[in-house]
Amino acid sequence: MAEGLTLHQVGEDAVLVEADRIERVTALYVELLARRDELPEITEIVPAARTVLLDGVAARPLLLRTLAGWAIPLHPPAEGPLVEVPTVYDGADLAEVAALWGVSPQAAVRIHSAPEYRVAFCGFAPGFGYLTGLPERYEVPRRETPRSSVPAGSVALAGQFTGVYPSASPGGWQLLGRTALTLWDIRREPPALLAPGVRVRFVPVRGGADAPAT
């Protein structure tokens, strides 16, 4: 198997690929989607922070042999659809995050809205995407005491990830702002606006720190 990847048999018809870092997970996920026709039937391919689960594998021994022979280069994900997230940067933790970064709240908005993010994987709640793209030097810890309720649409940051809460829920991420976009709607196909591989840009809108009108 490629460097940094380990294969595990799980249950009766699944394979779990463990990676040493999220960049390898992303690269493997892209490769699996691109070469799926070369593989035995797989019901689901589910990426996470350090793993990719291949579930419902029709011929697991063949899949294991095939994957063991793959070389997975670390390369940017294939171009996915772009979702723009209009964001009012007025979150309760914006000033605290700016202080951790050693900048003003206005500069923090510019820092956070500058990158193009990608959905690495989904979890926690239906429609919640874990977005990568913020430079490593801007990682911040979760709050020591989680909030009992975070409003739907809250744009938040924790560790290396940015996320948008699709519904009201408890949460310990640092709140930077809010969006009116609906992240999860069971009447929509697909229900989730954000899925692995989707590109995301946060667009500041009027109402927050240093946010121009759109």
Backbone as CSV, one residue per row, in Angstrom:
resi,resn,N_x,N_y,N_z,CA_x,CA_y,CA_z,C_x,C_y,C_z
1,MET,0.842,-1.189,0.000,0.000,0.000,0.000,0.877,1.237,0.000
2,ALA,0.344,2.340,-0.470,1.092,3.586,-0.542,1.541,4.034,0.841
3,GLU,2.587,4.833,0.865,3.121,5.360,2.113,2.035,6.065,2.921
4,GLY,2.016,5.772,4.229,1.090,6.450,5.121,-0.307,5.877,5.150
5,LEU,-0.557,4.762,4.454,-1.879,4.149,4.419,-1.812,2.717,4.917
6,THR,-2.811,2.292,5.709,-2.877,0.936,6.250,-4.270,0.380,6.028
7,LEU,-4.353,-0.876,5.575,-5.636,-1.523,5.293,-6.089,-2.365,6.482
8,HIS,-7.399,-2.298,6.793,-7.993,-3.123,7.853,-9.279,-3.741,7.336
9,GLN,-9.489,-5.027,7.604,-10.767,-5.660,7.314,-11.725,-5.371,8.460
10,VAL,-12.954,-4.966,8.122,-13.948,-4.595,9.123,-15.230,-5.370,8.853
11,GLY,-15.729,-6.071,9.856,-16.967,-6.815,9.679,-16.848,-7.851,8.567
12,GLU,-17.968,-8.098,7.877,-17.996,-9.143,6.861,-17.692,-8.626,5.464
13,ASP,-17.955,-7.332,5.198,-17.822,-6.872,3.821,-17.340,-5.431,3.725
14,ALA,-16.461,-5.028,4.639,-15.962,-3.655,4.611,-14.445,-3.629,4.763
15,VAL,-13.868,-2.552,4.262,-12.427,-2.306,4.391,-12.248,-0.885,4.904
16,LEU,-11.424,-0.736,5.929,-11.099,0.581,6.470,-9.654,0.892,6.119
17,VAL,-9.446,2.012,5.422,-8.099,2.456,5.093,-7.732,3.577,6.047
18,GLU,-6.683,3.360,6.824,-6.234,4.341,7.807,-5.074,5.141,7.233
19,ALA,-5.110,6.471,7.426,-4.083,7.357,6.880,-3.391,8.115,7.998
20,ASP,-2.149,8.545,7.736,-1.394,9.255,8.757,-1.731,10.741,8.813
21,ARG,-2.399,11.261,7.785,-2.814,12.665,7.800,-3.956,12.863,6.815
22,ILE,-4.661,13.980,6.992,-5.876,14.200,6.225,-5.592,14.381,4.739
23,GLU,-4.413,14.901,4.384,-4.089,15.069,2.965,-4.082,13.732,2.241
24,ARG,-3.646,12.673,2.921,-3.653,11.347,2.287,-5.080,10.811,2.164
25,VAL,-5.910,11.113,3.143,-7.322,10.723,3.045,-7.943,11.359,1.808
26,THR,-7.704,12.653,1.628,-8.269,13.368,0.483,-7.767,12.781,-0.826
27,ALA,-6.449,12.539,-0.898,-5.879,11.985,-2.122,-6.452,10.604,-2.437
28,LEU,-6.590,9.758,-1.410,-7.148,8.421,-1.612,-8.605,8.505,-2.044
29,TYR,-9.381,9.374,-1.408,-10.792,9.509,-1.760,-10.950,9.911,-3.222
30,VAL,-10.137,10.873,-3.667,-10.179,11.300,-5.068,-9.824,10.137,-5.992
31,GLU,-8.793,9.391,-5.623,-8.353,8.267,-6.454,-9.425,7.177,-6.519
32,LEU,-10.068,6.907,-5.400,-11.122,5.888,-5.375,-12.289,6.273,-6.282
33,LEU,-12.684,7.531,-6.242,-13.781,7.972,-7.104,-13.384,7.899,-8.574
34,ALA,-12.145,8.296,-8.889,-11.691,8.323,-10.279,-11.541,6.917,-10.852
35,ARG,-11.203,5.931,-10.011,-10.904,4.584,-10.496,-11.910,3.540,-10.004
36,ARG,-13.088,3.998,-9.648,-14.087,3.091,-9.070,-14.449,1.971,-10.022
37,ASP,-14.427,2.241,-11.316,-14.773,1.202,-12.293,-13.764,0.058,-12.304
38,GLU,-12.561,0.290,-11.801,-11.529,-0.747,-11.764,-11.692,-1.666,-10.558
39,LEU,-12.554,-1.317,-9.630,-12.664,-2.025,-8.356,-13.884,-2.928,-8.322
40,PRO,-13.871,-3.922,-7.434,-15.098,-4.689,-7.210,-16.205,-3.752,-6.714
41,GLU,-17.422,-4.195,-6.794,-18.554,-3.353,-6.378,-18.393,-2.903,-4.931
42,ILE,-18.597,-1.612,-4.713,-18.551,-1.015,-3.377,-19.826,-0.208,-3.198
43,THR,-20.536,-0.429,-2.096,-21.788,0.287,-1.869,-21.542,1.732,-1.479
44,GLU,-20.596,1.966,-0.543,-20.342,3.318,-0.051,-18.853,3.558,0.139
45,ILE,-18.428,4.797,-0.138,-17.072,5.254,0.149,-17.212,6.458,1.062
46,VAL,-16.753,6.321,2.308,-17.018,7.340,3.328,-15.699,7.853,3.903
47,PRO,-15.282,9.078,3.549,-14.054,9.633,4.129,-14.308,10.206,5.515
48,ALA,-13.264,10.218,6.343,-13.296,10.860,7.655,-11.961,11.587,7.844
49,ALA,-11.652,11.957,9.072,-10.453,12.761,9.306,-9.175,11.980,9.030
50,ARG,-9.154,10.693,9.365,-7.939,9.896,9.174,-8.217,8.546,8.528
51,THR,-9.438,8.336,8.035,-9.793,7.044,7.448,-10.697,7.227,6.240
52,VAL,-10.744,6.169,5.414,-11.765,6.044,4.379,-12.379,4.659,4.530
53,LEU,-13.688,4.612,4.726,-14.392,3.338,4.866,-14.987,2.943,3.532
54,LEU,-14.693,1.724,3.099,-15.283,1.138,1.897,-16.253,0.064,2.377
55,ASP,-17.542,0.319,2.228,-18.557,-0.562,2.789,-19.306,-1.275,1.674
56,GLY,-19.828,-2.452,2.001,-20.570,-3.226,1.016,-19.697,-3.707,-0.120
57,VAL,-18.523,-4.233,0.212,-17.566,-4.689,-0.801,-17.960,-6.082,-1.284
58,ALA,-18.111,-6.229,-2.585,-18.575,-7.499,-3.144,-17.501,-8.577,-3.110
59,ALA,-16.239,-8.213,-3.304,-15.141,-9.189,-3.344,-13.964,-8.601,-2.570
60,ARG,-14.013,-8.750,-1.256,-13.021,-8.077,-0.413,-11.584,-8.542,-0.666
61,PRO,-11.302,-9.849,-0.808,-9.911,-10.245,-1.077,-9.350,-9.579,-2.342
62,LEU,-10.171,-9.489,-3.403,-9.731,-8.840,-4.631,-9.480,-7.351,-4.399
63,LEU,-10.375,-6.701,-3.655,-10.187,-5.283,-3.374,-8.899,-5.047,-2.591
64,LEU,-8.640,-5.886,-1.594,-7.428,-5.729,-0.789,-6.179,-5.870,-1.652
65,ARG,-6.181,-6.854,-2.548,-5.020,-7.033,-3.427,-4.858,-5.837,-4.364
66,THR,-5.978,-5.333,-4.867,-5.925,-4.209,-5.794,-5.384,-2.962,-5.107
67,LEU,-5.936,-2.639,-3.946,-5.508,-1.442,-3.235,-4.062,-1.534,-2.780
68,ALA,-3.623,-2.744,-2.425,-2.245,-2.926,-1.975,-1.240,-2.571,-3.067
69,GLY,-1.670,-2.659,-4.317,-0.774,-2.350,-5.424,-0.831,-0.912,-5.900
70,TRP,-1.728,-0.122,-5.320,-1.871,1.273,-5.745,-0.785,2.152,-5.149
71,ALA,-0.338,3.123,-5.922,0.491,4.216,-5.416,-0.384,5.462,-5.420
72,ILE,-0.594,6.048,-4.258,-1.500,7.194,-4.132,-0.677,8.468,-3.968
73,PRO,-0.540,9.247,-5.030,0.228,10.494,-4.893,-0.569,11.530,-4.110
74,LEU,0.140,12.375,-3.390,-0.522,13.486,-2.735,-0.722,14.580,-3.770
75,HIS,-1.963,14.810,-4.162,-2.250,15.823,-5.171,-3.531,16.546,-4.786
76,PRO,-3.759,17.728,-5.298,-4.997,18.443,-4.974,-6.213,17.654,-5.434
77,PRO,-7.334,17.776,-4.734,-8.546,17.083,-5.164,-8.995,17.547,-6.536
78,ALA,-9.727,16.690,-7.219,-10.303,17.082,-8.504,-11.252,18.260,-8.286
79,GLU,-11.445,19.043,-9.311,-12.317,20.207,-9.197,-13.750,19.781,-8.905
80,GLY,-14.258,20.263,-7.801,-15.647,20.004,-7.453,-16.463,21.258,-7.645
81,PRO,-17.762,21.168,-7.442,-18.604,22.367,-7.567,-18.241,23.392,-6.501
82,LEU,-18.479,24.654,-6.807,-18.163,25.741,-5.881,-19.443,26.250,-5.227
83,VAL,-19.432,26.349,-3.912,-20.534,26.932,-3.154,-20.023,28.195,-2.471
84,GLU,-20.668,29.318,-2.738,-20.332,30.553,-2.048,-21.249,30.713,-0.835
85,VAL,-20.646,31.034,0.298,-21.386,31.152,1.558,-21.359,32.612,2.007
86,PRO,-22.423,33.387,1.736,-22.468,34.771,2.223,-22.485,34.780,3.749
87,THR,-21.533,35.481,4.332,-21.316,35.384,5.773,-21.274,36.759,6.427
88,VAL,-22.075,36.924,7.453,-21.995,38.103,8.308,-21.010,37.778,9.426
89,TYR,-19.882,38.439,9.427,-18.841,38.147,10.414,-19.087,38.966,11.683
90,ASP,-19.978,38.475,12.523,-20.273,39.135,13.794,-20.355,38.109,14.917
91,GLY,-19.614,37.006,14.786,-19.684,35.914,15.747,-19.185,36.290,17.127
92,ALA,-19.689,35.590,18.124,-19.354,35.880,19.514,-17.879,35.688,19.822
93,ASP,-17.191,34.874,19.026,-15.784,34.579,19.307,-14.830,35.235,18.318
94,LEU,-15.337,36.102,17.444,-14.479,36.717,16.433,-13.329,37.496,17.064
95,ALA,-13.625,38.304,18.069,-12.572,39.104,18.704,-11.533,38.210,19.382
96,GLU,-11.999,37.117,20.003,-11.076,36.196,20.669,-10.178,35.495,19.656
97,VAL,-10.749,35.061,18.539,-9.949,34.428,17.495,-8.943,35.422,16.921
98,ALA,-9.378,36.660,16.685,-8.475,37.687,16.178,-7.308,37.890,17.139
99,ALA,-7.587,37.898,18.447,-6.519,38.062,19.433,-5.539,36.888,19.385
100,LEU,-6.058,35.671,19.214,-5.182,34.502,19.101,-4.287,34.606,17.873
101,TRP,-4.811,35.197,16.816,-4.034,35.377,15.594,-3.132,36.610,15.644
102,GLY,-3.356,37.472,16.646,-2.561,38.686,16.773,-2.917,39.748,15.756
103,VAL,-4.211,39.797,15.371,-4.661,40.771,14.373,-5.962,41.412,14.852
104,SER,-6.442,42.407,14.123,-7.731,43.021,14.419,-8.863,42.125,13.933
105,PRO,-10.094,42.325,14.454,-11.228,41.561,13.921,-11.410,41.758,12.423
106,GLN,-11.162,42.960,11.912,-11.289,43.202,10.473,-10.285,42.368,9.689
107,ALA,-9.058,42.284,10.197,-8.036,41.469,9.534,-8.374,39.984,9.637
108,ALA,-8.963,39.574,10.760,-9.353,38.172,10.916,-10.392,37.779,9.876
109,VAL,-11.320,38.696,9.587,-12.315,38.431,8.540,-11.617,38.226,7.208
110,ARG,-10.668,39.068,6.889,-9.954,38.945,5.610,-9.168,37.640,5.547
111,ILE,-8.562,37.261,6.674,-7.805,36.007,6.710,-8.729,34.819,6.466
112,HIS,-9.865,34.804,7.164,-10.751,33.640,7.058,-11.448,33.552,5.716
113,SER,-11.769,34.674,5.112,-12.521,34.657,3.844,-11.617,34.577,2.616
114,ALA,-10.291,34.609,2.809,-9.379,34.598,1.668,-9.250,33.232,0.986
115,PRO,-9.124,32.117,1.739,-8.868,30.833,1.069,-10.080,30.283,0.326
116,GLU,-9.819,29.372,-0.583,-10.864,28.505,-1.119,-10.794,27.207,-0.330
117,TYR,-11.864,26.873,0.331,-11.920,25.679,1.178,-12.438,24.481,0.369
118,ARG,-12.239,23.299,0.936,-12.806,22.082,0.367,-13.406,21.251,1.490
119,VAL,-14.513,20.600,1.185,-15.136,19.696,2.156,-14.322,18.409,2.170
120,ALA,-13.648,18.160,3.289,-12.848,16.943,3.404,-13.717,15.735,3.723
121,PHE,-14.673,15.930,4.625,-15.596,14.850,4.987,-16.776,15.477,5.715
122,CYS,-17.784,14.674,5.966,-18.991,15.155,6.645,-19.229,14.332,7.903
123,GLY,-19.931,14.924,8.861,-20.221,14.203,10.085,-20.802,15.126,11.127
124,PHE,-20.856,14.665,12.365,-21.353,15.402,13.526,-22.861,15.586,13.460
125,ALA,-23.366,16.151,12.360,-24.802,16.355,12.169,-25.083,16.298,10.673
126,PRO,-26.295,15.939,10.250,-26.609,15.919,8.824,-26.328,17.277,8.175
127,GLY,-25.516,17.257,7.114,-25.208,18.480,6.402,-23.985,19.225,6.901
128,PHE,-23.320,18.720,7.958,-22.139,19.408,8.492,-20.895,18.925,7.760
129,GLY,-20.229,19.845,7.071,-19.001,19.524,6.357,-17.784,20.058,7.092
130,TYR,-16.742,19.252,7.169,-15.462,19.685,7.741,-14.611,20.247,6.608
131,LEU,-14.333,21.546,6.651,-13.684,22.241,5.556,-12.209,22.472,5.865
132,THR,-11.354,22.119,4.919,-9.931,22.407,5.032,-9.558,23.525,4.064
133,GLY,-8.459,24.198,4.349,-8.004,25.261,3.467,-7.384,26.435,4.198
134,LEU,-7.708,26.587,5.484,-7.103,27.651,6.271,-5.672,27.252,6.611
135,PRO,-4.691,28.132,6.408,-3.296,27.789,6.710,-3.119,27.296,8.147
136,GLU,-2.181,26.396,8.334,-1.977,25.739,9.625,-1.717,26.737,10.754
137,ARG,-1.059,27.854,10.457,-0.727,28.814,11.520,-1.963,29.465,12.131
138,TYR,-3.125,29.304,11.499,-4.345,29.916,12.025,-5.233,28.912,12.751
139,GLU,-4.738,27.743,13.043,-5.525,26.789,13.816,-5.779,27.337,15.225
140,VAL,-6.984,27.137,15.726,-7.339,27.582,17.079,-8.011,26.430,17.816
141,PRO,-7.906,26.398,19.139,-8.531,25.307,19.897,-10.033,25.480,20.002
142,ARG,-10.702,24.382,20.311,-12.119,24.473,20.666,-12.265,25.273,21.960
143,ARG,-13.460,25.741,22.218,-13.732,26.427,23.466,-13.615,25.445,24.637
144,GLU,-13.101,25.936,25.766,-12.965,25.066,26.933,-14.323,24.579,27.415
145,THR,-15.325,25.437,27.339,-16.686,25.061,27.736,-17.608,25.186,26.529
146,PRO,-18.090,24.071,25.983,-18.992,24.148,24.824,-20.282,24.886,25.160
147,ARG,-20.876,25.489,24.148,-22.179,26.134,24.316,-23.278,25.075,24.271
148,SER,-24.332,25.306,25.038,-25.451,24.358,25.043,-26.248,24.433,23.760
149,SER,-26.196,25.582,23.063,-26.910,25.720,21.799,-26.178,26.717,20.900
150,VAL,-25.878,26.272,19.693,-25.283,27.128,18.663,-26.325,27.296,17.565
151,PRO,-26.631,28.518,17.145,-27.688,28.718,16.143,-27.348,28.096,14.795
152,ALA,-28.370,27.656,14.079,-28.193,27.171,12.709,-27.582,28.277,11.858
153,GLY,-26.669,27.886,10.965,-26.023,28.845,10.082,-24.767,29.465,10.655
154,SER,-24.399,29.098,11.878,-23.190,29.654,12.486,-21.951,29.161,11.756
155,VAL,-21.084,30.097,11.374,-19.804,29.785,10.748,-18.770,29.721,11.855
156,ALA,-18.067,28.606,11.963,-17.225,28.370,13.130,-15.897,27.738,12.748
157,LEU,-14.982,27.759,13.707,-13.606,27.302,13.478,-13.167,26.484,14.679
158,ALA,-12.443,25.377,14.424,-11.855,24.586,15.501,-10.722,23.752,14.917
159,GLY,-9.544,23.846,15.533,-8.401,23.107,15.012,-8.101,23.521,13.594
160,GLN,-7.958,22.557,12.697,-7.651,22.848,11.299,-8.898,23.024,10.441
161,PHE,-10.084,22.897,11.052,-11.310,22.873,10.271,-12.164,24.126,10.456
162,THR,-12.867,24.486,9.391,-13.962,25.439,9.434,-15.246,24.663,9.159
163,GLY,-16.357,25.101,9.736,-17.623,24.436,9.493,-18.776,25.407,9.619
164,VAL,-19.932,24.984,9.124,-21.163,25.761,9.241,-22.210,24.850,9.880
165,TYR,-22.748,25.266,11.006,-23.745,24.445,11.702,-25.037,24.416,10.875
166,PRO,-25.476,23.235,10.425,-26.687,23.163,9.598,-27.977,23.306,10.394
167,SER,-27.900,23.070,11.693,-29.074,23.197,12.552,-28.602,23.594,13.940
168,ALA,-29.509,24.075,14.754,-29.153,24.449,16.121,-28.738,23.199,16.892
169,SER,-27.614,23.296,17.611,-27.111,22.147,18.354,-26.065,22.618,19.353
170,PRO,-25.754,21.792,20.353,-24.623,22.124,21.210,-23.343,22.151,20.375
171,GLY,-22.337,22.909,20.831,-21.097,22.950,20.069,-20.006,23.720,20.785
172,GLY,-18.770,23.320,20.533,-17.634,23.947,21.177,-16.695,24.662,20.238
173,TRP,-17.141,24.881,18.978,-16.281,25.573,18.031,-16.340,27.083,18.258
174,GLN,-15.303,27.780,17.770,-15.232,29.235,17.889,-16.131,29.860,16.813
175,LEU,-17.058,30.714,17.235,-18.047,31.285,16.319,-17.517,32.570,15.686
176,LEU,-17.406,32.550,14.352,-16.905,33.709,13.610,-18.022,34.548,13.015
177,GLY,-19.139,33.916,12.639,-20.207,34.653,11.971,-21.392,33.761,11.703
178,ARG,-22.186,34.155,10.696,-23.420,33.416,10.400,-23.780,33.576,8.923
179,THR,-24.511,32.584,8.420,-25.003,32.633,7.049,-26.472,32.249,7.027
180,ALA,-27.185,32.750,6.025,-28.600,32.406,5.868,-28.801,31.196,4.967
181,LEU,-27.721,30.632,4.416,-27.853,29.459,3.556,-28.434,28.278,4.329
182,THR,-29.246,27.495,3.654,-29.761,26.256,4.242,-28.820,25.124,3.873
183,LEU,-28.138,24.587,4.870,-27.144,23.541,4.620,-27.760,22.159,4.459
184,TRP,-28.903,21.939,5.079,-29.536,20.612,5.042,-31.033,20.790,4.851
185,ASP,-31.578,20.154,3.803,-33.004,20.260,3.498,-33.447,18.940,2.897
186,ILE,-34.264,18.187,3.629,-34.674,16.862,3.162,-35.543,16.945,1.918
187,ARG,-36.056,18.139,1.590,-36.870,18.301,0.377,-35.999,18.544,-0.843
188,ARG,-34.688,18.724,-0.631,-33.757,19.014,-1.722,-33.028,17.731,-2.103
189,GLU,-32.605,17.637,-3.350,-31.852,16.469,-3.814,-30.516,16.928,-4.410
190,PRO,-29.387,16.622,-3.756,-29.307,15.923,-2.473,-29.631,16.857,-1.322
191,PRO,-29.990,16.314,-0.154,-30.358,17.179,0.973,-29.216,18.057,1.467
192,ALA,-27.974,17.548,1.398,-26.822,18.284,1.917,-26.262,19.214,0.848
193,LEU,-26.083,20.483,1.196,-25.464,21.431,0.279,-23.966,21.171,0.149
194,LEU,-23.350,20.716,1.227,-21.915,20.456,1.243,-21.665,18.956,1.301
195,ALA,-20.809,18.470,0.411,-20.442,17.063,0.362,-18.947,16.980,0.101
196,PRO,-18.299,15.845,0.408,-16.857,15.741,0.176,-16.477,16.130,-1.254
197,GLY,-15.436,16.972,-1.352,-14.967,17.430,-2.652,-15.514,18.773,-3.083
198,VAL,-16.605,19.232,-2.471,-17.185,20.531,-2.823,-16.229,21.647,-2.383
199,ARG,-16.044,22.642,-3.255,-15.235,23.814,-2.919,-16.135,24.873,-2.288
200,VAL,-15.570,25.608,-1.341,-16.368,26.589,-0.591,-15.587,27.893,-0.477
201,ARG,-16.290,29.006,-0.707,-15.729,30.324,-0.444,-16.681,31.082,0.478
202,PHE,-16.126,31.701,1.515,-16.902,32.538,2.416,-16.833,33.979,1.930
203,VAL,-17.998,34.565,1.685,-18.085,35.919,1.125,-18.636,36.842,2.202
204,PRO,-17.812,37.779,2.721,-18.318,38.708,3.737,-19.442,39.579,3.194
205,VAL,-20.481,39.744,3.996,-21.609,40.614,3.621,-21.852,41.622,4.731
206,ARG,-22.637,42.651,4.421,-22.868,43.760,5.353,-23.443,43.242,6.682
207,GLY,-22.937,43.854,7.740,-23.445,43.507,9.048,-22.368,43.028,10.009
208,GLY,-21.178,42.682,9.457,-20.109,42.205,10.328,-18.881,43.074,10.221
209,ALA,-17.807,42.657,10.886,-16.563,43.418,10.898,-15.957,43.494,9.507
210,ASP,-15.722,44.711,9.024,-15.029,44.942,7.768,-15.700,44.199,6.611
211,ALA,-17.034,44.132,6.589,-17.753,43.338,5.588,-18.444,44.281,4.607
212,PRO,-18.053,44.237,3.324,-18.697,45.075,2.335,-20.080,44.564,1.979
213,ALA,-20.886,45.419,1.411,-22.195,44.982,0.923,-22.018,44.132,-0.323
214,THR,-22.964,43.232,-0.565,-22.937,42.419,-1.788,-24.126,42.766,-2.656
